[in-house]
Amino acid sequence: MLTNHAIVFWPFLVYAVAVLAVVGIMIGLSHILGERHNERYTGEPYESGIKPTGNARLRFSSHFYLIAIFFVIFDLDAVFVITWAISFRELGLAGYIGVVIFIGILLVVLVYEIGIKALDFGPRGKQILKAKNKLSK
């Protein structure tokens, strides 16, 4: 027995089958018609004609990734504040109070990050100078 849902669902199934067929045909044709060669430099990395030097597997400090995550978080927060600014008149006082609380939370988090030194991942200048002075004595 066909229900109303089954009648509405058939265009989606036809579309899904068509998409899968097109994708399968494209992958199959690229496999059949694609070039196959194994020359000397085929497996070598290429970057704008510059020969690679050293190993590409450099280790970065975890602080580098932490700074990147903080950047993404604060960048996303800027988007929220900009969208609030665009709809400032429609939101009224409630929107203003909301964004003030939001920015307040951001400032508290920023002060906390500075307090736990999450943003300090470079060498400490004073420690370098102390080490230099010890070596020169």
MDTraj code that builds the backbone (N, CA, C; nanometers):
import mdtraj as md
import numpy as np

residues = "MET LEU THR ASN HIS ALA ILE VAL PHE TRP PRO PHE LEU VAL TYR ALA VAL ALA VAL LEU ALA VAL VAL GLY ILE MET ILE GLY LEU SER HIS ILE LEU GLY GLU ARG HIS ASN GLU ARG TYR THR GLY GLU PRO TYR GLU SER GLY ILE LYS PRO THR GLY ASN ALA ARG LEU ARG PHE SER SER HIS PHE TYR LEU ILE ALA ILE PHE PHE VAL ILE PHE ASP LEU ASP ALA VAL PHE VAL ILE THR TRP ALA ILE SER PHE ARG GLU LEU GLY LEU ALA GLY TYR ILE GLY VAL VAL ILE PHE ILE GLY ILE LEU LEU VAL VAL LEU VAL TYR GLU ILE GLY ILE LYS ALA LEU ASP PHE GLY PRO ARG GLY LYS GLN ILE LEU LYS ALA LYS ASN LYS LEU SER LYS".split()
xyz = np.array([
    [0.0845, -0.1179, 0.0000],
    [0.0000, 0.0000, 0.0000],
    [0.0893, 0.1246, 0.0000],
    [0.0710, 0.2104, -0.0979],
    [0.1519, 0.3318, -0.1075],
    [0.0942, 0.4399, -0.0188],
    [0.1842, 0.4994, 0.0550],
    [0.1412, 0.6116, 0.1382],
    [0.1813, 0.7406, 0.0699],
    [0.1398, 0.8454, 0.1270],
    [0.1723, 0.9778, 0.0722],
    [0.3225, 1.0035, 0.0771],
    [0.3921, 0.9474, 0.1794],
    [0.5359, 0.9665, 0.1934],
    [0.6128, 0.8953, 0.0825],
    [0.5663, 0.7775, 0.0420],
    [0.6346, 0.7023, -0.0629],
    [0.6246, 0.7732, -0.1964],
    [0.5147, 0.8381, -0.2235],
    [0.4963, 0.9085, -0.3492],
    [0.5879, 1.0306, -0.3556],
    [0.6071, 1.0972, -0.2457],
    [0.6916, 1.2161, -0.2420],
    [0.8393, 1.1779, -0.2425],
    [0.8723, 1.0570, -0.1988],
    [1.0100, 1.0157, -0.1822],
    [1.0762, 0.9694, -0.3119],
    [0.9997, 0.9317, -0.4130],
    [1.0591, 0.8741, -0.5342],
    [1.1455, 0.9722, -0.6126],
    [1.1181, 1.1034, -0.6183],
    [1.2112, 1.1925, -0.6910],
    [1.3503, 1.1955, -0.6273],
    [1.3555, 1.1871, -0.4952],
    [1.4848, 1.1834, -0.4279],
    [1.5628, 1.0583, -0.4663],
    [1.4954, 0.9457, -0.4733],
    [1.5616, 0.8216, -0.5120],
    [1.6121, 0.8280, -0.6554],
    [1.5321, 0.8829, -0.7459],
    [1.5758, 0.8972, -0.8852],
    [1.6970, 0.9877, -0.8934],
    [1.6946, 1.0988, -0.8192],
    [1.8079, 1.1916, -0.8181],
    [1.9333, 1.1245, -0.7622],
    [1.9194, 1.0501, -0.6530],
    [2.0346, 0.9834, -0.5913],
    [2.0940, 0.8797, -0.6866],
    [2.0099, 0.8039, -0.7540],
    [2.0598, 0.7042, -0.8501],
    [2.1303, 0.7743, -0.9657],
    [2.0740, 0.8849, -1.0142],
    [2.1363, 0.9584, -1.1243],
    [2.2725, 1.0142, -1.0829],
    [2.2826, 1.0680, -0.9638],
    [2.4103, 1.1222, -0.9157],
    [2.5139, 1.0112, -0.9033],
    [2.4750, 0.8995, -0.8449],
    [2.5685, 0.7885, -0.8314],
    [2.6119, 0.7348, -0.9669],
    [2.5199, 0.7321, -1.0641],
    [2.5549, 0.6856, -1.1979],
    [2.6543, 0.7808, -1.2642],
    [2.6312, 0.9098, -1.2544],
    [2.7229, 1.0078, -1.3148],
    [2.8605, 0.9989, -1.2495],
    [2.8644, 0.9879, -1.1178],
    [2.9926, 0.9771, -1.0475],
    [3.0650, 0.8495, -1.0885],
    [2.9930, 0.7388, -1.0948],
    [3.0539, 0.6122, -1.1365],
    [3.1077, 0.6182, -1.2778],
    [3.0322, 0.6798, -1.3677],
    [3.0775, 0.6929, -1.5075],
    [3.2025, 0.7800, -1.5145],
    [3.2049, 0.8905, -1.4405],
    [3.3212, 0.9800, -1.4429],
    [3.4458, 0.9109, -1.3888],
    [3.4315, 0.8401, -1.2785],
    [3.5474, 0.7703, -1.2219],
    [3.5929, 0.6582, -1.3144],
    [3.4974, 0.5842, -1.3714],
    [3.5331, 0.4764, -1.4634],
    [3.6033, 0.5266, -1.5877],
    [3.5524, 0.6357, -1.6471],
    [3.6160, 0.6918, -1.7664],
    [3.7549, 0.7469, -1.7357],
    [3.7712, 0.8105, -1.6217],
    [3.9044, 0.8625, -1.5883],
    [4.0029, 0.7484, -1.5659],
    [3.9561, 0.6379, -1.5132],
    [4.0447, 0.5223, -1.4943],
    [4.0809, 0.4584, -1.6284],
    [3.9852, 0.4509, -1.7194],
    [4.0098, 0.3884, -1.8501],
    [4.0920, 0.4802, -1.9404],
    [4.0564, 0.6087, -1.9448],
    [4.1193, 0.7012, -2.0397],
    [4.2398, 0.7751, -1.9826],
    [4.2621, 0.7673, -1.8536],
    [4.3708, 0.8433, -1.7915],
    [4.5081, 0.7921, -1.8304],
    [4.6050, 0.8834, -1.8282],
    [4.7429, 0.8456, -1.8621],
    [4.8060, 0.7682, -1.7472],
    [4.8903, 0.6744, -1.7863],
    [4.9665, 0.5988, -1.6875],
    [5.1133, 0.6058, -1.7269],
    [5.1905, 0.6669, -1.6429],
    [5.3346, 0.6718, -1.6679],
    [5.4071, 0.6670, -1.5350],
    [5.5252, 0.6097, -1.5402],
    [5.6063, 0.5984, -1.4199],
    [5.7490, 0.6389, -1.4564],
    [5.7673, 0.7689, -1.4645],
    [5.8982, 0.8209, -1.5001],
    [5.9769, 0.8535, -1.3742],
    [6.0953, 0.9039, -1.3939],
    [6.1865, 0.9272, -1.2826],
    [6.1284, 1.0223, -1.1780],
    [6.0671, 1.1320, -1.2223],
    [6.0201, 1.2351, -1.1301],
    [5.8702, 1.2286, -1.1025],
    [5.8040, 1.1208, -1.1392],
    [5.6593, 1.1116, -1.1199],
    [5.6218, 1.1153, -0.9722],
    [5.6931, 1.0450, -0.8898],
    [5.6601, 1.0392, -0.7477],
    [5.7212, 1.1498, -0.6649],
    [5.8000, 1.2377, -0.7253],
    [5.8661, 1.3444, -0.6510],
    [5.7682, 1.4585, -0.6230],
    [5.7791, 1.5218, -0.5066],
    [5.6946, 1.6391, -0.4807],
    [5.7413, 1.7578, -0.5651],
    [5.6462, 1.8386, -0.6091],
    [5.6769, 1.9525, -0.6940],
    [5.6092, 2.0754, -0.6357],
    [5.6857, 2.1793, -0.6126],
    [5.6309, 2.3016, -0.5571],
    [5.6833, 2.4202, -0.6365],
    [5.6119, 2.4587, -0.7374],
    [5.6432, 2.5765, -0.8186],
    [5.7829, 2.5698, -0.8794],
    [5.8284, 2.4541, -0.9168],
    [5.9576, 2.4398, -0.9816],
    [6.0753, 2.4427, -0.8875],
    [6.0500, 2.4519, -0.7578],
    [6.1583, 2.4566, -0.6601],
    [6.1811, 2.3160, -0.6077],
    [6.3038, 2.2712, -0.6126],
    [6.3351, 2.1381, -0.5616],
    [6.3200, 2.1368, -0.4097],
    [6.2611, 2.0306, -0.3563],
    [6.2410, 2.0245, -0.2110],
    [6.3732, 2.0081, -0.1372],
    [6.3820, 2.0733, -0.0229],
    [6.5006, 2.0599, 0.0619],
    [6.4550, 2.0168, 0.1994],
    [6.5210, 1.9217, 0.2551],
    [6.4868, 1.8768, 0.3892],
    [6.3634, 1.7887, 0.3909],
    [6.3194, 1.7614, 0.5110],
    [6.2054, 1.6739, 0.5323],
    [6.0786, 1.7569, 0.5451],
    [5.9706, 1.7101, 0.4854],
    [5.8434, 1.7812, 0.4943],
    [5.7716, 1.7512, 0.6248],
    [5.8209, 1.6580, 0.7000],
    [5.7571, 1.6172, 0.8254],
    [5.8170, 1.6950, 0.9428],
    [5.7926, 1.8266, 0.9446],
    [5.8435, 1.9094, 1.0533],
    [5.7530, 1.8961, 1.1750],
    [5.8124, 1.8966, 1.2901],
    [5.7344, 1.8920, 1.4128],
    [5.7113, 2.0343, 1.4618],
    [5.5858, 2.0643, 1.4894],
    [5.5498, 2.1933, 1.5460],
    [5.5084, 2.1726, 1.6905],
    [5.5321, 2.2724, 1.7695],
    [5.4907, 2.2682, 1.9087],
    [5.3387, 2.2655, 1.9167],
    [5.2864, 2.2018, 2.0192],
    [5.1407, 2.1982, 2.0352],
    [5.0858, 2.3373, 2.0622],
    [5.1699, 2.4275, 2.1122],
    [5.1253, 2.5651, 2.1351],
    [5.0890, 2.6335, 2.0033],
    [5.1563, 2.5976, 1.8961],
    [5.1247, 2.6545, 1.7652],
    [4.9797, 2.6228, 1.7282],
    [4.9390, 2.4981, 1.7485],
    [4.8025, 2.4583, 1.7158],
    [4.7021, 2.5208, 1.8118],
    [4.7420, 2.5385, 1.9372],
    [4.6547, 2.6027, 2.0340],
    [4.6282, 2.7474, 1.9946],
    [4.7309, 2.8171, 1.9504],
    [4.7136, 2.9548, 1.9032],
    [4.6220, 2.9565, 1.7809],
    [4.6384, 2.8601, 1.6917],
    [4.5526, 2.8537, 1.5734],
    [4.4066, 2.8325, 1.6122],
    [4.3816, 2.7482, 1.7110],
    [4.2446, 2.7244, 1.7565],
    [4.1880, 2.8507, 1.8201],
    [4.2677, 2.9203, 1.9011],
    [4.2217, 3.0459, 1.9600],
    [4.1873, 3.1466, 1.8515],
    [4.2699, 3.1533, 1.7469],
    [4.2423, 3.2453, 1.6372],
    [4.1085, 3.2129, 1.5719],
    [4.0834, 3.0859, 1.5459],
    [3.9571, 3.0469, 1.4827],
    [3.8391, 3.0822, 1.5722],
    [3.8539, 3.0562, 1.7021],
    [3.7445, 3.0861, 1.7950],
    [3.7157, 3.2355, 1.7978],
    [3.8184, 3.3180, 1.8121],
    [3.7959, 3.4615, 1.8199],
    [3.7546, 3.5192, 1.6853],
    [3.7974, 3.4594, 1.5765],
    [3.7535, 3.5034, 1.4449],
    [3.6047, 3.4743, 1.4265],
    [3.5609, 3.3598, 1.4720],
    [3.4192, 3.3243, 1.4649],
    [3.3363, 3.4177, 1.5522],
    [3.3907, 3.4543, 1.6666],
    [3.3203, 3.5474, 1.7534],
    [3.3041, 3.6834, 1.6864],
    [3.4022, 3.7239, 1.6097],
    [3.3909, 3.8504, 1.5358],
    [3.2751, 3.8438, 1.4373],
    [3.2540, 3.7296, 1.3763],
    [3.1411, 3.7139, 1.2837],
    [3.0100, 3.7327, 1.3580],
    [2.9989, 3.6768, 1.4784],
    [2.8767, 3.6932, 1.5568],
    [2.8529, 3.8396, 1.5928],
    [2.9577, 3.9096, 1.6298],
    [2.9420, 4.0507, 1.6664],
    [2.9050, 4.1338, 1.5435],
    [2.9617, 4.1013, 1.4288],
    [2.9275, 4.1751, 1.3064],
    [2.7815, 4.1514, 1.2687],
    [2.7347, 4.0274, 1.2799],
    [2.5933, 4.0025, 1.2483],
    [2.5019, 4.0738, 1.3473],
    [2.5446, 4.0849, 1.4726],
    [2.4664, 4.1623, 1.5682],
    [2.4629, 4.3094, 1.5270],
    [2.5779, 4.3619, 1.4840],
    [2.5841, 4.5029, 1.4450],
    [2.4947, 4.5313, 1.3250],
    [2.4829, 4.4355, 1.2344],
    [2.3974, 4.4551, 1.1172],
    [2.2509, 4.4626, 1.1579],
    [2.2112, 4.3804, 1.2542],
    [2.0703, 4.3770, 1.2947],
    [2.0473, 4.4502, 1.4267],
    [2.1266, 4.5515, 1.4517],
    [2.1208, 4.6247, 1.5778],
    [1.9828, 4.6854, 1.6032],
    [1.9257, 4.7498, 1.5050],
    [1.7966, 4.8177, 1.5239],
    [1.6831, 4.7191, 1.5505],
    [1.6852, 4.6045, 1.4850],
    [1.5777, 4.5073, 1.5036],
    [1.5856, 4.4383, 1.6398],
    [1.7063, 4.4205, 1.6923],
    [1.7226, 4.3475, 1.8178],
    [1.6924, 4.4324, 1.9401],
    [1.7176, 4.5603, 1.9312],
    [1.6861, 4.6502, 2.0416],
    [1.7721, 4.6276, 2.1645],
    [1.7140, 4.6568, 2.2803],
    [1.7869, 4.6501, 2.4066],
    [1.8251, 4.5063, 2.4424],
    [1.7378, 4.4127, 2.4145],
    [1.7677, 4.2721, 2.4472],
    [1.8897, 4.2238, 2.3689],
    [1.8994, 4.2607, 2.2423],
    [2.0160, 4.2238, 2.1622],
    [2.1418, 4.2899, 2.2128],
    [2.1292, 4.4157, 2.2565],
    [2.2450, 4.4877, 2.3099],
    [2.2955, 4.4216, 2.4373],
    [2.2052, 4.3872, 2.5264],
    [2.2450, 4.3209, 2.6512],
    [2.3094, 4.1857, 2.6199],
    [2.2526, 4.1150, 2.5224],
    [2.3092, 3.9854, 2.4830],
    [2.4506, 3.9970, 2.4309],
    [2.4762, 4.0950, 2.3456],
    [2.6101, 4.1089, 2.2897],
    [2.7082, 4.1616, 2.3944],
    [2.6621, 4.2420, 2.4887],
    [2.7503, 4.2879, 2.5971],
    [2.7927, 4.1688, 2.6834],
    [2.6994, 4.0799, 2.7141],
    [2.7336, 3.9589, 2.7899],
    [2.8304, 3.8725, 2.7102],
    [2.8040, 3.8582, 2.5798],
    [2.8888, 3.7784, 2.4925],
    [3.0314, 3.8324, 2.4893],
    [3.0462, 3.9638, 2.4700],
    [3.1791, 4.0250, 2.4665],
    [3.2451, 4.0171, 2.6040],
    [3.1654, 4.0289, 2.7108],
    [3.2204, 4.0142, 2.8455],
    [3.2790, 3.8751, 2.8678],
    [3.2068, 3.7729, 2.8215],
    [3.2582, 3.6359, 2.8332],
    [3.3862, 3.6212, 2.7525],
    [3.3899, 3.6801, 2.6342],
    [3.5120, 3.6752, 2.5524],
    [3.6298, 3.7397, 2.6243],
    [3.6065, 3.8528, 2.6864],
    [3.7151, 3.9207, 2.7578],
    [3.7623, 3.8382, 2.8778],
    [3.6681, 3.7761, 2.9495],
    [3.7061, 3.6910, 3.0629],
    [3.7910, 3.5738, 3.0143],
    [3.7517, 3.5123, 2.9027],
    [3.8286, 3.4002, 2.8475],
    [3.9666, 3.4474, 2.8027],
    [3.9746, 3.5645, 2.7408],
    [4.1034, 3.6172, 2.6972],
    [4.1949, 3.6446, 2.8163],
    [4.1411, 3.7030, 2.9220],
    [4.2215, 3.7284, 3.0424],
    [4.2669, 3.5962, 3.1033],
    [4.1785, 3.4955, 3.1032],
    [4.2160, 3.3640, 3.1556],
    [4.3288, 3.3024, 3.0730],
    [4.3191, 3.3119, 2.9401],
    [4.4235, 3.2573, 2.8538],
    [4.5568, 3.3277, 2.8760],
    [4.5520, 3.4579, 2.8936],
    [4.6755, 3.5312, 2.9223],
    [4.7284, 3.4908, 3.0592],
    [4.6388, 3.4706, 3.1560],
    [4.6802, 3.4329, 3.2921],
    [4.7476, 3.2971, 3.2980],
    [4.6999, 3.2008, 3.2201],
    [4.7635, 3.0685, 3.2222],
    [4.8756, 3.0590, 3.1194],
    [4.9068, 3.1711, 3.0560],
    [5.0145, 3.1819, 2.9566],
    [4.9941, 3.0881, 2.8383],
    [4.8678, 3.0737, 2.7978],
    [4.8371, 2.9894, 2.6821],
    [4.8807, 3.0570, 2.5525],
    [4.8941, 3.1879, 2.5541],
    [4.9330, 3.2601, 2.4332],
    [5.0829, 3.2814, 2.4226],
    [5.1601, 3.2395, 2.5233],
    [5.3059, 3.2541, 2.5211],
    [5.3685, 3.1240, 2.4740],
    [5.4067, 3.1195, 2.3487],
    [5.4700, 2.9969, 2.3018],
    [5.6068, 3.0222, 2.2423],
    [5.6514, 3.1457, 2.2421],
    [5.7842, 3.1770, 2.1924],
    [5.8862, 3.1698, 2.3039],
    [6.0129, 3.1864, 2.2698],
    [6.1166, 3.1833, 2.3742],
    [6.1059, 3.3049, 2.4652],
    [6.1359, 3.2864, 2.5891],
    [6.1321, 3.3952, 2.6862],
    [6.2604, 3.4778, 2.6715],
    [6.2434, 3.6052, 2.6472],
    [6.3584, 3.6917, 2.6251],
    [6.4518, 3.6973, 2.7429],
    [6.3978, 3.7070, 2.8648],
    [6.4824, 3.7157, 2.9842],
    [6.5595, 3.5863, 3.0064],
    [6.4973, 3.4729, 2.9781],
    [6.5664, 3.3452, 2.9960],
    [6.6819, 3.3328, 2.8971],
    [6.6628, 3.3811, 2.7763],
    [6.7700, 3.3776, 2.6766],
    [6.8861, 3.4663, 2.7210],
    [6.8546, 3.5847, 2.7719],
    [6.9605, 3.6744, 2.8186],
    [7.0354, 3.6151, 2.9380],
    [6.9637, 3.5501, 3.0310],
    [7.0300, 3.4868, 3.1451],
    [7.1241, 3.3766, 3.0985],
    [7.0792, 3.2960, 3.0034],
    [7.1627, 3.1882, 2.9518],
    [7.2847, 3.2449, 2.8806],
    [7.2669, 3.3558, 2.8088],
    [7.3790, 3.4172, 2.7380],
    [7.4815, 3.4732, 2.8377],
    [7.4313, 3.5352, 2.9441],
    [7.5214, 3.5912, 3.0446],
    [7.5990, 3.4821, 3.1167],
    [7.5357, 3.3675, 3.1415],
    [7.6055, 3.2567, 3.2064],
    [7.7159, 3.2017, 3.1163],
    [7.6907, 3.1970, 2.9872],
    [7.7905, 3.1456, 2.8938],
    [7.9085, 3.2405, 2.8786],
    [7.8826, 3.3720, 2.8869],
    [7.9910, 3.4674, 2.8653],
    [8.0817, 3.4815, 2.9880],
    [8.0388, 3.4324, 3.1049],
    [8.1215, 3.4458, 3.2266],
    [8.2265, 3.3409, 3.2358],
])
top = md.Topology()
chain = top.add_chain()
for i, resn in enumerate(residues, 1):
    res = top.add_residue(resn, chain, resSeq=i)
    for name in ("N", "CA", "C"):
        top.add_atom(name, md.element.get_by_symbol(name[0]), res)
traj = md.Trajectory(xyz[None], top)
